[in-house]
Amino acid sequence: MKKELLIVDGYNMIGAWPELVALKDKNLLEEAREQLLKKLSNYAKFEDLEIIVVFDAQFVPGITQTYNKYSLEVIFTEEGQTADSYIEKMAGEKNNRLTQVAVATSDLAEQWVVFSQGALRVSANELFKRIKKAEEQIRGKMEDVKFENFRRNSPWNEGQLDQLDTKLTQLSGAPRLNKVELKGKLPQTKENNPTHRMSKKPINNLAATKAKRGSKKNPNRKTP
């Protein structure tokens, strides 16, 4: 199975993702880069893939470097070199029989160049949707872990927790359990045990009937 490598045009994402655009418009470019790197880092860990993020050095004069941050490889191109040209060259070098390269950019010209080299194309909007979906799944897993820990450490027994889960489901607007399903959820007691109710009622009625008949008998009447 091929190793997956995602090369991201950093400023292309910042210019397309709503929350990053908002930071850029406030001249908070450094904060926008940090937000982007954090989101990509979580996505890389969740999907178990390698990500390289490339930024144009022309937006940050005097900086030309490569370093690792948040388990990502971050590259600022040389002064005068665009991220597009750097990514196109890197995609051609790294895409081989052992590595499948995908490039995240909305630049159509760059997309066609990397595609001609055998790399996959991912638009900024598509990557944004993928990351949002991954974030929702991560939150869901965290909630599941919290709930399991709660059940494990709770002083309540399993039957009580099941009743609580049923009540929470009903309050949330989910379909209500029918009587058969609810019977399986509730612990058997005298109040909700149909066998107990059925056996108890005839006995009480029989006793009442005998008492009523006895009260109507004439005590002076002699039995023949």
Secondary structure, 3 states (H helix, E strand, C coil): CCEEEEEEEHHHHHCCCHHHHHHHHCCCHHHHHHHHHHHHHHHHHHHCCEEEEEECHHHCCCCCEEEEECCEEEEECCCCCCHHHHHHHHHHHHCCCCEEEEEECCCHHHHHHHHHCCCEEECHHHHHHHHHHHHHHHHHHHHHHHHHHHHHHCCCCHHHHHHHHHHHHHHCCCCCCCHHHHHHHCCCCCCCCHHHHHHHHHHHHHHHHHHHHHHHCCCCCCCC
